[in-house]
Amino acid sequence: MAVTASTSEQFDFALALIKSSDTPLLVLDKDLVILAGSSSFCSAFQIDPTAVKGNSMSVLGSGAAA
C-alpha cells in the first residue's frame, strides 16, 4: 500500500529542504515575491532571515530587508 501526502505536507517538506540547503536558494511566486529562502541565502547576502518571506526581489535588491 502506497502512502500519499497531502499537497500541504508536500509543500512543507519542500520548504524544509530549501530552508536547510547549503546552497543559497529562494522560492519565488510568479510576481517574484519570496515564498521561502534558505539560511545559506540569507548568510551569503547578509539578510535577516525573518525579513525574506513576503518581500519582493526588488526590496531585497535595494537593501531594505537587510
Secondary structure, 3 states (H helix, E strand, C coil): CCCCCCHHHHHHHHHHHHHCCCCCCEEECCCCEEEEECHHHHHHCCCCHHHCCCCEHHHHHHCCCC
